[in-house]
């Protein structure tokens, strides 16, 4: 979604991504970029056009780009969360799982670290070069290294600007993977997403049997039932007759 927004804001095939590590580069087509139910390709986009994405590693610009994905405006009925909808101040204890957990667990930030440390760590990752990120996480996949800054900034934006957590309420968030030794996740949302990408299967043609075959099968079944009834009747009669002869 963020990359699509950056593409639509650019005027050519070169896209500067502030959340990707500085020096990171990749090529992808417009069709690959918009191959998701979450984003809609502009009508003027050419599916076969090759885009070149270059990471700039700019934490401030990354945070601004992520915030533009949401509507945090609020009218007179504030405080608001998203899209001007009223949201009361957060209170109590909260469990953050699924994407919230995994995005910060990759950075080793799910152990009750303070908000200032979380901010500083994500800022450092977003300000790193591609070589530095590879050195920090040598066993991580290319995709994990590329998206670490994006995921961290996205998570912080949701929690701070969206749900209005603060330094005071941040300790009330517990980033967990399991509850009562059971993995938790966005089951419904995952299923909705998966059903959107399941290819529709062509209708299978049902072959109808000729009417004559149905009639013949029905007649044959009736004959078998009659013969079975006659056989059972004869057996019962034979048993009763043999009983009288013994007397």
C-alpha positions as protocol buffer text, in pm:
chain_id: "A"
residue {
  index: 1
  type: UNK
  ca { x: 0 y: 0 z: 0 }
}
residue {
  index: 2
  type: UNK
  ca { x: 280 y: 243 z: 88 }
}
residue {
  index: 3
  type: UNK
  ca { x: 479 y: 163 z: -226 }
}
residue {
  index: 4
  type: UNK
  ca { x: 166 y: 213 z: -438 }
}
residue {
  index: 5
  type: UNK
  ca { x: 110 y: 553 z: -277 }
}
residue {
  index: 6
  type: UNK
  ca { x: 471 y: 651 z: -346 }
}
residue {
  index: 7
  type: UNK
  ca { x: 433 y: 541 z: -708 }
}
residue {
  index: 8
  type: UNK
  ca { x: 119 y: 746 z: -755 }
}
residue {
  index: 9
  type: UNK
  ca { x: 295 y: 1048 z: -606 }
}
residue {
  index: 10
  type: UNK
  ca { x: 592 y: 1009 z: -843 }
}
residue {
  index: 11
  type: UNK
  ca { x: 592 y: 1117 z: -1206 }
}
residue {
  index: 12
  type: UNK
  ca { x: 804 y: 845 z: -1364 }
}
residue {
  index: 13
  type: UNK
  ca { x: 938 y: 494 z: -1334 }
}
residue {
  index: 14
  type: UNK
  ca { x: 1186 y: 589 z: -1058 }
}
residue {
  index: 15
  type: UNK
  ca { x: 1050 y: 559 z: -703 }
}
residue {
  index: 16
  type: UNK
  ca { x: 1241 y: 679 z: -397 }
}
residue {
  index: 17
  type: UNK
  ca { x: 1132 y: 483 z: -91 }
}
residue {
  index: 18
  type: UNK
  ca { x: 1221 y: 653 z: 240 }
}
residue {
  index: 19
  type: UNK
  ca { x: 1142 y: 339 z: 444 }
}
residue {
  index: 20
  type: UNK
  ca { x: 1370 y: 106 z: 250 }
}
residue {
  index: 21
  type: UNK
  ca { x: 1736 y: 89 z: 358 }
}
residue {
  index: 22
  type: UNK
  ca { x: 1964 y: 338 z: 192 }
}
residue {
  index: 23
  type: UNK
  ca { x: 2119 y: 184 z: -119 }
}
residue {
  index: 24
  type: UNK
  ca { x: 1859 y: -93 z: -156 }
}
residue {
  index: 25
  type: UNK
  ca { x: 1729 y: -135 z: -512 }
}
residue {
  index: 26
  type: UNK
  ca { x: 1477 y: -358 z: -683 }
}
residue {
  index: 27
  type: UNK
  ca { x: 1280 y: -366 z: -1007 }
}
residue {
  index: 28
  type: UNK
  ca { x: 917 y: -466 z: -1043 }
}
residue {
  index: 29
  type: UNK
  ca { x: 639 y: -413 z: -1292 }
}
residue {
  index: 30
  type: UNK
  ca { x: 326 y: -208 z: -1238 }
}
residue {
  index: 31
  type: UNK
  ca { x: 123 y: -530 z: -1255 }
}
residue {
  index: 32
  type: UNK
  ca { x: 327 y: -680 z: -971 }
}
residue {
  index: 33
  type: UNK
  ca { x: 293 y: -362 z: -764 }
}
residue {
  index: 34
  type: UNK
  ca { x: -86 y: -357 z: -784 }
}
residue {
  index: 35
  type: UNK
  ca { x: -136 y: -732 z: -757 }
}
residue {
  index: 36
  type: UNK
  ca { x: -327 y: -696 z: -431 }
}
residue {
  index: 37
  type: UNK
  ca { x: -692 y: -644 z: -332 }
}
residue {
  index: 38
  type: UNK
  ca { x: -580 y: -359 z: -102 }
}
residue {
  index: 39
  type: UNK
  ca { x: -462 y: -122 z: -376 }
}
residue {
  index: 40
  type: UNK
  ca { x: -619 y: -7 z: -701 }
}
residue {
  index: 41
  type: UNK
  ca { x: -403 y: 71 z: -1000 }
}
residue {
  index: 42
  type: UNK
  ca { x: -458 y: 409 z: -1169 }
}
residue {
  index: 43
  type: UNK
  ca { x: -631 y: 391 z: -1505 }
}
residue {
  index: 44
  type: UNK
  ca { x: -329 y: 544 z: -1680 }
}
residue {
  index: 45
  type: UNK
  ca { x: -84 y: 283 z: -1547 }
}
residue {
  index: 46
  type: UNK
  ca { x: 80 y: 46 z: -1794 }
}
residue {
  index: 47
  type: UNK
  ca { x: 91 y: -307 z: -1645 }
}
residue {
  index: 48
  type: UNK
  ca { x: 415 y: -397 z: -1822 }
}
residue {
  index: 49
  type: UNK
  ca { x: 606 y: -85 z: -1719 }
}
residue {
  index: 50
  type: UNK
  ca { x: 916 y: -169 z: -1513 }
}
residue {
  index: 51
  type: UNK
  ca { x: 959 y: 43 z: -1201 }
}
residue {
  index: 52
  type: UNK
  ca { x: 1290 y: 96 z: -1025 }
}
residue {
  index: 53
  type: UNK
  ca { x: 1261 y: 135 z: -648 }
}
residue {
  index: 54
  type: UNK
  ca { x: 1553 y: 285 z: -456 }
}
residue {
  index: 55
  type: UNK
  ca { x: 1570 y: 304 z: -78 }
}
residue {
  index: 56
  type: UNK
  ca { x: 1678 y: 633 z: 76 }
}
residue {
  index: 57
  type: UNK
  ca { x: 1675 y: 538 z: 446 }
}
residue {
  index: 58
  type: UNK
  ca { x: 1508 y: 856 z: 573 }
}
residue {
  index: 59
  type: UNK
  ca { x: 1326 y: 794 z: 905 }
}
residue {
  index: 60
  type: UNK
  ca { x: 1149 y: 1132 z: 916 }
}
residue {
  index: 61
  type: UNK
  ca { x: 1024 y: 1104 z: 557 }
}
residue {
  index: 62
  type: UNK
  ca { x: 925 y: 743 z: 622 }
}
residue {
  index: 63
  type: UNK
  ca { x: 709 y: 840 z: 919 }
}
residue {
  index: 64
  type: UNK
  ca { x: 544 y: 1117 z: 716 }
}
residue {
  index: 65
  type: UNK
  ca { x: 473 y: 882 z: 425 }
}
residue {
  index: 66
  type: UNK
  ca { x: 316 y: 622 z: 654 }
}
residue {
  index: 67
  type: UNK
  ca { x: 98 y: 883 z: 828 }
}
residue {
  index: 68
  type: UNK
  ca { x: -38 y: 995 z: 490 }
}
residue {
  index: 69
  type: UNK
  ca { x: -196 y: 654 z: 448 }
}
residue {
  index: 70
  type: UNK
  ca { x: -444 y: 736 z: 725 }
}
residue {
  index: 71
  type: UNK
  ca { x: -695 y: 1006 z: 803 }
}
residue {
  index: 72
  type: UNK
  ca { x: -623 y: 1131 z: 1154 }
}
residue {
  index: 73
  type: UNK
  ca { x: -827 y: 1449 z: 1121 }
}
residue {
  index: 74
  type: UNK
  ca { x: -1072 y: 1518 z: 1400 }
}
residue {
  index: 75
  type: UNK
  ca { x: -1367 y: 1751 z: 1431 }
}
residue {
  index: 76
  type: UNK
  ca { x: -1526 y: 1911 z: 1733 }
}
residue {
  index: 77
  type: UNK
  ca { x: -1620 y: 1574 z: 1882 }
}
residue {
  index: 78
  type: UNK
  ca { x: -1259 y: 1477 z: 1960 }
}
residue {
  index: 79
  type: UNK
  ca { x: -1061 y: 1288 z: 2062 }
}
residue {
  index: 80
  type: UNK
  ca { x: -1069 y: 1078 z: 1745 }
}
residue {
  index: 81
  type: UNK
  ca { x: -888 y: 775 z: 1616 }
}
residue {
  index: 82
  type: UNK
  ca { x: -929 y: 716 z: 1244 }
}
residue {
  index: 83
  type: UNK
  ca { x: -1144 y: 900 z: 988 }
}
residue {
  index: 84
  type: UNK
  ca { x: -1284 y: 1146 z: 1240 }
}
residue {
  index: 85
  type: UNK
  ca { x: -1452 y: 876 z: 1450 }
}
residue {
  index: 86
  type: UNK
  ca { x: -1472 y: 948 z: 1822 }
}
residue {
  index: 87
  type: UNK
  ca { x: -1249 y: 733 z: 2039 }
}
residue {
  index: 88
  type: UNK
  ca { x: -1234 y: 756 z: 2418 }
}
residue {
  index: 89
  type: UNK
  ca { x: -893 y: 765 z: 2588 }
}
residue {
  index: 90
  type: UNK
  ca { x: -731 y: 422 z: 2615 }
}
residue {
  index: 91
  type: UNK
  ca { x: -722 y: 262 z: 2958 }
}
residue {
  index: 92
  type: UNK
  ca { x: -658 y: -82 z: 3097 }
}
residue {
  index: 93
  type: UNK
  ca { x: -428 y: -355 z: 2969 }
}
residue {
  index: 94
  type: UNK
  ca { x: -393 y: -444 z: 2599 }
}
residue {
  index: 95
  type: UNK
  ca { x: -259 y: -747 z: 2413 }
}
residue {
  index: 96
  type: UNK
  ca { x: -95 y: -669 z: 2079 }
}
residue {
  index: 97
  type: UNK
  ca { x: -54 y: -977 z: 1862 }
}
residue {
  index: 98
  type: UNK
  ca { x: -24 y: -1085 z: 1498 }
}
residue {
  index: 99
  type: UNK
  ca { x: 135 y: -807 z: 1290 }
}
residue {
  index: 100
  type: UNK
  ca { x: 194 y: -586 z: 1593 }
}
residue {
  index: 101
  type: UNK
  ca { x: 393 y: -861 z: 1759 }
}
residue {
  index: 102
  type: UNK
  ca { x: 593 y: -982 z: 1459 }
}
residue {
  index: 103
  type: UNK
  ca { x: 697 y: -634 z: 1342 }
}
residue {
  index: 104
  type: UNK
  ca { x: 853 y: -550 z: 1679 }
}
residue {
  index: 105
  type: UNK
  ca { x: 971 y: -901 z: 1765 }
}
residue {
  index: 106
  type: UNK
  ca { x: 1204 y: -889 z: 1464 }
}
residue {
  index: 107
  type: UNK
  ca { x: 1369 y: -588 z: 1629 }
}
residue {
  index: 108
  type: UNK
  ca { x: 1370 y: -755 z: 1973 }
}
residue {
  index: 109
  type: UNK
  ca { x: 1126 y: -497 z: 2111 }
}
residue {
  index: 110
  type: UNK
  ca { x: 855 y: -718 z: 2260 }
}
residue {
  index: 111
  type: UNK
  ca { x: 1005 y: -754 z: 2609 }
}
residue {
  index: 112
  type: UNK
  ca { x: 847 y: -450 z: 2771 }
}
residue {
  index: 113
  type: UNK
  ca { x: 1092 y: -189 z: 2638 }
}
residue {
  index: 114
  type: UNK
  ca { x: 1006 y: 176 z: 2692 }
}
residue {
  index: 115
  type: UNK
  ca { x: 851 y: 385 z: 2416 }
}
residue {
  index: 116
  type: UNK
  ca { x: 1166 y: 597 z: 2391 }
}
residue {
  index: 117
  type: UNK
  ca { x: 1379 y: 286 z: 2328 }
}
residue {
  index: 118
  type: UNK
  ca { x: 1132 y: 154 z: 2071 }
}
residue {
  index: 119
  type: UNK
  ca { x: 1136 y: 489 z: 1891 }
}
residue {
  index: 120
  type: UNK
  ca { x: 1515 y: 506 z: 1898 }
}
residue {
  index: 121
  type: UNK
  ca { x: 1556 y: 150 z: 1768 }
}
residue {
  index: 122
  type: UNK
  ca { x: 1315 y: 198 z: 1479 }
}
residue {
  index: 123
  type: UNK
  ca { x: 1477 y: 532 z: 1395 }
}
residue {
  index: 124
  type: UNK
  ca { x: 1819 y: 363 z: 1385 }
}
residue {
  index: 125
  type: UNK
  ca { x: 1691 y: 86 z: 1155 }
}
residue {
  index: 126
  type: UNK
  ca { x: 1526 y: 336 z: 924 }
}
residue {
  index: 127
  type: UNK
  ca { x: 1845 y: 540 z: 910 }
}
residue {
  index: 128
  type: UNK
  ca { x: 2064 y: 242 z: 817 }
}
residue {
  index: 129
  type: UNK
  ca { x: 2209 y: 145 z: 482 }
}
residue {
  index: 130
  type: UNK
  ca { x: 2139 y: -184 z: 309 }
}
residue {
  index: 131
  type: UNK
  ca { x: 2482 y: -316 z: 408 }
}
residue {
  index: 132
  type: UNK
  ca { x: 2433 y: -217 z: 771 }
}
residue {
  index: 133
  type: UNK
  ca { x: 2094 y: -387 z: 793 }
}
residue {
  index: 134
  type: UNK
  ca { x: 2238 y: -705 z: 643 }
}
residue {
  index: 135
  type: UNK
  ca { x: 2515 y: -697 z: 903 }
}
residue {
  index: 136
  type: UNK
  ca { x: 2269 y: -650 z: 1192 }
}
residue {
  index: 137
  type: UNK
  ca { x: 2047 y: -942 z: 1086 }
}
residue {
  index: 138
  type: UNK
  ca { x: 2265 y: -1184 z: 886 }
}
residue {
  index: 139
  type: UNK
  ca { x: 2013 y: -1471 z: 900 }
}
residue {
  index: 140
  type: UNK
  ca { x: 1704 y: -1271 z: 804 }
}
residue {
  index: 141
  type: UNK
  ca { x: 1549 y: -1291 z: 460 }
}
residue {
  index: 142
  type: UNK
  ca { x: 1580 y: -1015 z: 204 }
}
residue {
  index: 143
  type: UNK
  ca { x: 1214 y: -926 z: 246 }
}
residue {
  index: 144
  type: UNK
  ca { x: 1243 y: -902 z: 626 }
}
residue {
  index: 145
  type: UNK
  ca { x: 1542 y: -671 z: 598 }
}
residue {
  index: 146
  type: UNK
  ca { x: 1371 y: -456 z: 337 }
}
residue {
  index: 147
  type: UNK
  ca { x: 1045 y: -418 z: 533 }
}
residue {
  index: 148
  type: UNK
  ca { x: 1179 y: -386 z: 889 }
}
residue {
  index: 149
  type: UNK
  ca { x: 1165 y: -7 z: 892 }
}
residue {
  index: 150
  type: UNK
  ca { x: 829 y: 7 z: 716 }
}
residue {
  index: 151
  type: UNK
  ca { x: 669 y: -240 z: 957 }
}
residue {
  index: 152
  type: UNK
  ca { x: 810 y: -64 z: 1264 }
}
residue {
  index: 153
  type: UNK
  ca { x: 699 y: 281 z: 1150 }
}
residue {
  index: 154
  type: UNK
  ca { x: 357 y: 149 z: 1052 }
}
residue {
  index: 155
  type: UNK
  ca { x: 309 y: -14 z: 1393 }
}
residue {
  index: 156
  type: UNK
  ca { x: 411 y: 298 z: 1583 }
}
residue {
  index: 157
  type: UNK
  ca { x: 184 y: 516 z: 1369 }
}
residue {
  index: 158
  type: UNK
  ca { x: -115 y: 294 z: 1439 }
}
residue {
  index: 159
  type: UNK
  ca { x: -52 y: 281 z: 1813 }
}
residue {
  index: 160
  type: UNK
  ca { x: 49 y: 644 z: 1873 }
}
residue {
  index: 161
  type: UNK
  ca { x: -138 y: 851 z: 1615 }
}
residue {
  index: 162
  type: UNK
  ca { x: -427 y: 611 z: 1561 }
}
residue {
  index: 163
  type: UNK
  ca { x: -509 y: 459 z: 1899 }
}
residue {
  index: 164
  type: UNK
  ca { x: -352 y: 749 z: 2091 }
}
residue {
  index: 165
  type: UNK
  ca { x: -118 y: 557 z: 2319 }
}
residue {
  index: 166
  type: UNK
  ca { x: 138 y: 774 z: 2496 }
}
residue {
  index: 167
  type: UNK
  ca { x: 442 y: 745 z: 2720 }
}
residue {
  index: 168
  type: UNK
  ca { x: 204 y: 692 z: 3011 }
}
residue {
  index: 169
  type: UNK
  ca { x: -12 y: 422 z: 2854 }
}
residue {
  index: 170
  type: UNK
  ca { x: 260 y: 249 z: 2649 }
}
residue {
  index: 171
  type: UNK
  ca { x: 356 y: 10 z: 2936 }
}
residue {
  index: 172
  type: UNK
  ca { x: -4 y: -121 z: 2924 }
}
residue {
  index: 173
  type: UNK
  ca { x: 60 y: -280 z: 2582 }
}
residue {
  index: 174
  type: UNK
  ca { x: 182 y: -638 z: 2596 }
}
residue {
  index: 175
  type: UNK
  ca { x: 317 y: -773 z: 2266 }
}
residue {
  index: 176
  type: UNK
  ca { x: 242 y: -1144 z: 2268 }
}
residue {
  index: 177
  type: UNK
  ca { x: 242 y: -1432 z: 2026 }
}
residue {
  index: 178
  type: UNK
  ca { x: 36 y: -1673 z: 2236 }
}
residue {
  index: 179
  type: UNK
  ca { x: -246 y: -1656 z: 2486 }
}
residue {
  index: 180
  type: UNK
  ca { x: -277 y: -1959 z: 2715 }
}
residue {
  index: 181
  type: UNK
  ca { x: -18 y: -2141 z: 2496 }
}
residue {
  index: 182
  type: UNK
  ca { x: -232 y: -2091 z: 2185 }
}
residue {
  index: 183
  type: UNK
  ca { x: -118 y: -1884 z: 1887 }
}
residue {
  index: 184
  type: UNK
  ca { x: -347 y: -1589 z: 1823 }
}
residue {
  index: 185
  type: UNK
  ca { x: -394 y: -1394 z: 1503 }
}
residue {
  index: 186
  type: UNK
  ca { x: -639 y: -1215 z: 1278 }
}
residue {
  index: 187
  type: UNK
  ca { x: -825 y: -1529 z: 1170 }
}
residue {
  index: 188
  type: UNK
  ca { x: -1122 y: -1357 z: 1011 }
}
residue {
  index: 189
  type: UNK
  ca { x: -913 y: -1095 z: 836 }
}
residue {
  index: 190
  type: UNK
  ca { x: -674 y: -1361 z: 710 }
}
residue {
  index: 191
  type: UNK
  ca { x: -958 y: -1569 z: 569 }
}
residue {
  index: 192
  type: UNK
  ca { x: -1112 y: -1266 z: 397 }
}
residue {
  index: 193
  type: UNK
  ca { x: -777 y: -1183 z: 244 }
}
residue {
  index: 194
  type: UNK
  ca { x: -717 y: -1540 z: 129 }
}
residue {
  index: 195
  type: UNK
  ca { x: -1062 y: -1573 z: -28 }
}
residue {
  index: 196
  type: UNK
  ca { x: -989 y: -1263 z: -232 }
}
residue {
  index: 197
  type: UNK
  ca { x: -689 y: -1429 z: -395 }
}
residue {
  index: 198
  type: UNK
  ca { x: -837 y: -1775 z: -450 }
}
residue {
  index: 199
  type: UNK
  ca { x: -883 y: -1815 z: -826 }
}
residue {
  index: 200
  type: UNK
  ca { x: -1237 y: -1885 z: -931 }
}
residue {
  index: 201
  type: UNK
  ca { x: -1278 y: -2239 z: -1061 }
}
residue {
  index: 202
  type: UNK
  ca { x: -1463 y: -2298 z: -1388 }
}
residue {
  index: 203
  type: UNK
  ca { x: -1802 y: -2461 z: -1357 }
}
residue {
  index: 204
  type: UNK
  ca { x: -1784 y: -2833 z: -1416 }
}
residue {
  index: 205
  type: UNK
  ca { x: -2028 y: -2966 z: -1672 }
}
residue {
  index: 206
  type: UNK
  ca { x: -2275 y: -3216 z: -1527 }
}
residue {
  index: 207
  type: UNK
  ca { x: -2360 y: -3498 z: -1767 }
}
residue {
  index: 208
  type: UNK
  ca { x: -2729 y: -3590 z: -1760 }
}
residue {
  index: 209
  type: UNK
  ca { x: -2825 y: -3955 z: -1805 }
}
residue {
  index: 210
  type: UNK
  ca { x: -3078 y: -4032 z: -2079 }
}
residue {
  index: 211
  type: UNK
  ca { x: -3437 y: -4080 z: -1965 }
}
residue {
  index: 212
  type: UNK
  ca { x: -3447 y: -4435 z: -2103 }
}
residue {
  index: 213
  type: UNK
  ca { x: -3168 y: -4541 z: -1865 }
}
residue {
  index: 214
  type: UNK
  ca { x: -3360 y: -4402 z: -1567 }
}
residue {
  index: 215
  type: UNK
  ca { x: -3675 y: -4593 z: -1674 }
}
residue {
  index: 216
  type: UNK
  ca { x: -3482 y: -4917 z: -1724 }
}
residue {
  index: 217
  type: UNK
  ca { x: -3312 y: -4881 z: -1385 }
}
residue {
  index: 218
  type: UNK
  ca { x: -3646 y: -4815 z: -1215 }
}
residue {
  index: 219
  type: UNK
  ca { x: -3810 y: -5119 z: -1378 }
}
residue {
  index: 220
  type: UNK
  ca { x: -3513 y: -5341 z: -1288 }
}
residue {
  index: 221
  type: UNK
  ca { x: -3527 y: -5224 z: -927 }
}
residue {
  index: 222
  type: UNK
  ca { x: -3900 y: -5296 z: -911 }
}
residue {
  index: 223
  type: UNK
  ca { x: -3851 y: -5647 z: -1052 }
}
residue {
  index: 224
  type: UNK
  ca { x: -3576 y: -5717 z: -798 }
}
residue {
  index: 225
  type: UNK
  ca { x: -3800 y: -5603 z: -513 }
}
residue {
  index: 226
  type: UNK
  ca { x: -4088 y: -5825 z: -636 }
}
residue {
  index: 227
  type: UNK
  ca { x: -3860 y: -6127 z: -672 }
}
residue {
  index: 228
  type: UNK
  ca { x: -3716 y: -6067 z: -325 }
}
residue {
  index: 229
  type: UNK
  ca { x: -4066 y: -6047 z: -177 }
}
residue {
  index: 230
  type: UNK
  ca { x: -4173 y: -6367 z: -355 }
}
residue {
  index: 231
  type: UNK
  ca { x: -3859 y: -6548 z: -238 }
}
residue {
  index: 232
  type: UNK
  ca { x: -3914 y: -6445 z: 124 }
}
residue {
  index: 233
  type: UNK
  ca { x: -4280 y: -6549 z: 104 }
}
residue {
  index: 234
  type: UNK
  ca { x: -4189 y: -6892 z: -38 }
}
residue {
  index: 235
  type: UNK
  ca { x: -3929 y: -6947 z: 233 }
}
residue {
  index: 236
  type: UNK
  ca { x: -4177 y: -6862 z: 506 }
}
residue {
  index: 237
  type: UNK
  ca { x: -4440 y: -7092 z: 353 }
}
residue {
  index: 238
  type: UNK
  ca { x: -4190 y: -7378 z: 323 }
}
residue {
  index: 239
  type: UNK
  ca { x: -4091 y: -7344 z: 688 }
}
residue {
  index: 240
  type: UNK
  ca { x: -4451 y: -7347 z: 804 }
}
residue {
  index: 241
  type: UNK
  ca { x: -4530 y: -7653 z: 589 }
}
residue {
  index: 242
  type: UNK
  ca { x: -4234 y: -7851 z: 723 }
}
residue {
  index: 243
  type: UNK
  ca { x: -4347 y: -7771 z: 1075 }
}
residue {
  index: 244
  type: UNK
  ca { x: -4692 y: -7921 z: 1020 }
}
residue {
  index: 245
  type: UNK
  ca { x: -4544 y: -8238 z: 865 }
}
residue {
  index: 246
  type: UNK
  ca { x: -4331 y: -8301 z: 1178 }
}
residue {
  index: 247
  type: UNK
  ca { x: -4642 y: -8282 z: 1395 }
}
